[in-house]
Amino acid sequence: MSNGPFPFARQMMAVEELLGAVPTMEGLTQSFFPAKVGDNFDPGDDLKLLLFHFNNTADGRRIIEWLADLTVRAPFPHVGSMKESAALAAAKHEARTAVGYAMLRAIAEGEKIWTQRRSQKYAKDS
């Protein structure tokens, strides 16, 4: 057992190992910035079509409506009078709505893809 605040802390990694794993100053500086993620959030045509067709089923529509309630239709949270708490609440709300809007955008684009494919099929059959 350790004498520290956590009974398992010293068993996790020895100080020598921690010292050997300390990042460079550049690495430490980078840790203060948001993690980099890919800019391409496009789910692809196959998932767009799947979401479009899913939305056109009774059960699928119920799920999409529920997800919209949780994301884009969710009310802005009530916060205290401090600017910091308002900024945190706004960031959380923005992240939540972004998920909903991405889902709805995919459904709308799936409908466009479906319409284009149907019109191309009918043009070939004519």
C-alpha positions as protocol buffer text, in pm:
chain_id: "A"
residue {
  index: 1
  type: MET
  ca { x: 0 y: 0 z: 0 }
}
residue {
  index: 2
  type: SER
  ca { x: 108 y: 356 z: -62 }
}
residue {
  index: 3
  type: ASN
  ca { x: 99 y: 637 z: 189 }
}
residue {
  index: 4
  type: GLY
  ca { x: -49 y: 875 z: -71 }
}
residue {
  index: 5
  type: PRO
  ca { x: -407 y: 981 z: -118 }
}
residue {
  index: 6
  type: PHE
  ca { x: -482 y: 685 z: -343 }
}
residue {
  index: 7
  type: PRO
  ca { x: -402 y: 331 z: -227 }
}
residue {
  index: 8
  type: PHE
  ca { x: -300 y: 222 z: -576 }
}
residue {
  index: 9
  type: ALA
  ca { x: -122 y: 530 z: -710 }
}
residue {
  index: 10
  type: ARG
  ca { x: 237 y: 421 z: -656 }
}
residue {
  index: 11
  type: GLN
  ca { x: 170 y: 78 z: -797 }
}
residue {
  index: 12
  type: MET
  ca { x: 63 y: 232 z: -1127 }
}
residue {
  index: 13
  type: MET
  ca { x: 394 y: 384 z: -1240 }
}
residue {
  index: 14
  type: ALA
  ca { x: 721 y: 446 z: -1060 }
}
residue {
  index: 15
  type: VAL
  ca { x: 857 y: 803 z: -1046 }
}
residue {
  index: 16
  type: GLU
  ca { x: 1153 y: 696 z: -1263 }
}
residue {
  index: 17
  type: GLU
  ca { x: 910 y: 582 z: -1533 }
}
residue {
  index: 18
  type: LEU
  ca { x: 712 y: 904 z: -1502 }
}
residue {
  index: 19
  type: LEU
  ca { x: 1029 y: 1111 z: -1539 }
}
residue {
  index: 20
  type: GLY
  ca { x: 1126 y: 912 z: -1847 }
}
residue {
  index: 21
  type: ALA
  ca { x: 784 y: 974 z: -2002 }
}
residue {
  index: 22
  type: VAL
  ca { x: 771 y: 1351 z: -1943 }
}
residue {
  index: 23
  type: PRO
  ca { x: 698 y: 1524 z: -2274 }
}
residue {
  index: 24
  type: THR
  ca { x: 912 y: 1801 z: -2415 }
}
residue {
  index: 25
  type: MET
  ca { x: 816 y: 2164 z: -2355 }
}
residue {
  index: 26
  type: GLU
  ca { x: 672 y: 2172 z: -2708 }
}
residue {
  index: 27
  type: GLY
  ca { x: 462 y: 1867 z: -2625 }
}
residue {
  index: 28
  type: LEU
  ca { x: 341 y: 2033 z: -2306 }
}
residue {
  index: 29
  type: THR
  ca { x: 251 y: 2350 z: -2495 }
}
residue {
  index: 30
  type: GLN
  ca { x: 52 y: 2147 z: -2750 }
}
residue {
  index: 31
  type: SER
  ca { x: -145 y: 1978 z: -2473 }
}
residue {
  index: 32
  type: PHE
  ca { x: -312 y: 2310 z: -2394 }
}
residue {
  index: 33
  type: PHE
  ca { x: -469 y: 2328 z: -2741 }
}
residue {
  index: 34
  type: PRO
  ca { x: -774 y: 2127 z: -2851 }
}
residue {
  index: 35
  type: ALA
  ca { x: -704 y: 1785 z: -2995 }
}
residue {
  index: 36
  type: LYS
  ca { x: -684 y: 1787 z: -3371 }
}
residue {
  index: 37
  type: VAL
  ca { x: -955 y: 1596 z: -3551 }
}
residue {
  index: 38
  type: GLY
  ca { x: -1019 y: 1538 z: -3915 }
}
residue {
  index: 39
  type: ASP
  ca { x: -1220 y: 1800 z: -4097 }
}
residue {
  index: 40
  type: ASN
  ca { x: -1414 y: 1547 z: -4300 }
}
residue {
  index: 41
  type: PHE
  ca { x: -1732 y: 1465 z: -4112 }
}
residue {
  index: 42
  type: ASP
  ca { x: -1911 y: 1346 z: -4426 }
}
residue {
  index: 43
  type: PRO
  ca { x: -2063 y: 1004 z: -4350 }
}
residue {
  index: 44
  type: GLY
  ca { x: -2060 y: 897 z: -4715 }
}
residue {
  index: 45
  type: ASP
  ca { x: -2342 y: 838 z: -4961 }
}
residue {
  index: 46
  type: ASP
  ca { x: -2429 y: 494 z: -4828 }
}
residue {
  index: 47
  type: LEU
  ca { x: -2497 y: 620 z: -4475 }
}
residue {
  index: 48
  type: LYS
  ca { x: -2682 y: 925 z: -4606 }
}
residue {
  index: 49
  type: LEU
  ca { x: -2913 y: 698 z: -4804 }
}
residue {
  index: 50
  type: LEU
  ca { x: -2958 y: 469 z: -4504 }
}
residue {
  index: 51
  type: LEU
  ca { x: -3053 y: 762 z: -4280 }
}
residue {
  index: 52
  type: PHE
  ca { x: -3292 y: 897 z: -4544 }
}
residue {
  index: 53
  type: HIS
  ca { x: -3470 y: 563 z: -4578 }
}
residue {
  index: 54
  type: PHE
  ca { x: -3465 y: 508 z: -4199 }
}
residue {
  index: 55
  type: ASN
  ca { x: -3633 y: 848 z: -4153 }
}
residue {
  index: 56
  type: ASN
  ca { x: -3908 y: 737 z: -4392 }
}
residue {
  index: 57
  type: THR
  ca { x: -4013 y: 445 z: -4172 }
}
residue {
  index: 58
  type: ALA
  ca { x: -4250 y: 491 z: -3878 }
}
residue {
  index: 59
  type: ASP
  ca { x: -4005 y: 364 z: -3618 }
}
residue {
  index: 60
  type: GLY
  ca { x: -3711 y: 541 z: -3778 }
}
residue {
  index: 61
  type: ARG
  ca { x: -3899 y: 870 z: -3779 }
}
residue {
  index: 62
  type: ARG
  ca { x: -3978 y: 830 z: -3409 }
}
residue {
  index: 63
  type: ILE
  ca { x: -3608 y: 783 z: -3335 }
}
residue {
  index: 64
  type: ILE
  ca { x: -3504 y: 1078 z: -3554 }
}
residue {
  index: 65
  type: GLU
  ca { x: -3765 y: 1298 z: -3382 }
}
residue {
  index: 66
  type: TRP
  ca { x: -3634 y: 1191 z: -3042 }
}
residue {
  index: 67
  type: LEU
  ca { x: -3273 y: 1264 z: -3145 }
}
residue {
  index: 68
  type: ALA
  ca { x: -3382 y: 1605 z: -3274 }
}
residue {
  index: 69
  type: ASP
  ca { x: -3547 y: 1672 z: -2935 }
}
residue {
  index: 70
  type: LEU
  ca { x: -3219 y: 1586 z: -2763 }
}
residue {
  index: 71
  type: THR
  ca { x: -3006 y: 1797 z: -2996 }
}
residue {
  index: 72
  type: VAL
  ca { x: -3136 y: 2073 z: -3223 }
}
residue {
  index: 73
  type: ARG
  ca { x: -3465 y: 2130 z: -3041 }
}
residue {
  index: 74
  type: ALA
  ca { x: -3315 y: 2112 z: -2693 }
}
residue {
  index: 75
  type: PRO
  ca { x: -3359 y: 2439 z: -2507 }
}
residue {
  index: 76
  type: PHE
  ca { x: -3059 y: 2647 z: -2421 }
}
residue {
  index: 77
  type: PRO
  ca { x: -2967 y: 2561 z: -2062 }
}
residue {
  index: 78
  type: HIS
  ca { x: -3037 y: 2811 z: -1788 }
}
residue {
  index: 79
  type: VAL
  ca { x: -2713 y: 2932 z: -1639 }
}
residue {
  index: 80
  type: GLY
  ca { x: -2610 y: 3161 z: -1360 }
}
residue {
  index: 81
  type: SER
  ca { x: -2501 y: 3519 z: -1398 }
}
residue {
  index: 82
  type: MET
  ca { x: -2130 y: 3448 z: -1445 }
}
residue {
  index: 83
  type: LYS
  ca { x: -1987 y: 3490 z: -1794 }
}
residue {
  index: 84
  type: GLU
  ca { x: -1780 y: 3174 z: -1758 }
}
residue {
  index: 85
  type: SER
  ca { x: -2080 y: 2956 z: -1682 }
}
residue {
  index: 86
  type: ALA
  ca { x: -2270 y: 3109 z: -1974 }
}
residue {
  index: 87
  type: ALA
  ca { x: -1976 y: 3041 z: -2207 }
}
residue {
  index: 88
  type: LEU
  ca { x: -1951 y: 2679 z: -2093 }
}
residue {
  index: 89
  type: ALA
  ca { x: -2325 y: 2629 z: -2134 }
}
residue {
  index: 90
  type: ALA
  ca { x: -2312 y: 2781 z: -2483 }
}
residue {
  index: 91
  type: ALA
  ca { x: -2025 y: 2554 z: -2586 }
}
residue {
  index: 92
  type: LYS
  ca { x: -2206 y: 2245 z: -2459 }
}
residue {
  index: 93
  type: HIS
  ca { x: -2528 y: 2348 z: -2633 }
}
residue {
  index: 94
  type: GLU
  ca { x: -2341 y: 2419 z: -2958 }
}
residue {
  index: 95
  type: ALA
  ca { x: -2177 y: 2077 z: -2950 }
}
residue {
  index: 96
  type: ARG
  ca { x: -2510 y: 1905 z: -2887 }
}
residue {
  index: 97
  type: THR
  ca { x: -2688 y: 2088 z: -3168 }
}
residue {
  index: 98
  type: ALA
  ca { x: -2400 y: 2024 z: -3408 }
}
residue {
  index: 99
  type: VAL
  ca { x: -2462 y: 1651 z: -3379 }
}
residue {
  index: 100
  type: GLY
  ca { x: -2831 y: 1697 z: -3458 }
}
residue {
  index: 101
  type: TYR
  ca { x: -2764 y: 1926 z: -3753 }
}
residue {
  index: 102
  type: ALA
  ca { x: -2506 y: 1681 z: -3894 }
}
residue {
  index: 103
  type: MET
  ca { x: -2766 y: 1403 z: -3875 }
}
residue {
  index: 104
  type: LEU
  ca { x: -3036 y: 1616 z: -4040 }
}
residue {
  index: 105
  type: ARG
  ca { x: -2794 y: 1735 z: -4310 }
}
residue {
  index: 106
  type: ALA
  ca { x: -2709 y: 1370 z: -4388 }
}
residue {
  index: 107
  type: ILE
  ca { x: -3081 y: 1286 z: -4420 }
}
residue {
  index: 108
  type: ALA
  ca { x: -3138 y: 1583 z: -4654 }
}
residue {
  index: 109
  type: GLU
  ca { x: -2838 y: 1488 z: -4868 }
}
residue {
  index: 110
  type: GLY
  ca { x: -2953 y: 1126 z: -4870 }
}
residue {
  index: 111
  type: GLU
  ca { x: -3286 y: 1242 z: -5015 }
}
residue {
  index: 112
  type: LYS
  ca { x: -3102 y: 1434 z: -5289 }
}
residue {
  index: 113
  type: ILE
  ca { x: -2892 y: 1129 z: -5374 }
}
residue {
  index: 114
  type: TRP
  ca { x: -3203 y: 907 z: -5384 }
}
residue {
  index: 115
  type: THR
  ca { x: -3388 y: 1154 z: -5607 }
}
residue {
  index: 116
  type: GLN
  ca { x: -3091 y: 1185 z: -5845 }
}
residue {
  index: 117
  type: ARG
  ca { x: -3048 y: 808 z: -5871 }
}
residue {
  index: 118
  type: ARG
  ca { x: -3419 y: 758 z: -5936 }
}
residue {
  index: 119
  type: SER
  ca { x: -3426 y: 1024 z: -6206 }
}
residue {
  index: 120
  type: GLN
  ca { x: -3115 y: 875 z: -6371 }
}
residue {
  index: 121
  type: LYS
  ca { x: -3274 y: 529 z: -6362 }
}
residue {
  index: 122
  type: TYR
  ca { x: -3593 y: 657 z: -6520 }
}
residue {
  index: 123
  type: ALA
  ca { x: -3395 y: 846 z: -6785 }
}
residue {
  index: 124
  type: LYS
  ca { x: -3211 y: 526 z: -6881 }
}
residue {
  index: 125
  type: ASP
  ca { x: -3535 y: 323 z: -6891 }
}
residue {
  index: 126
  type: SER
  ca { x: -3706 y: 575 z: -7121 }
}
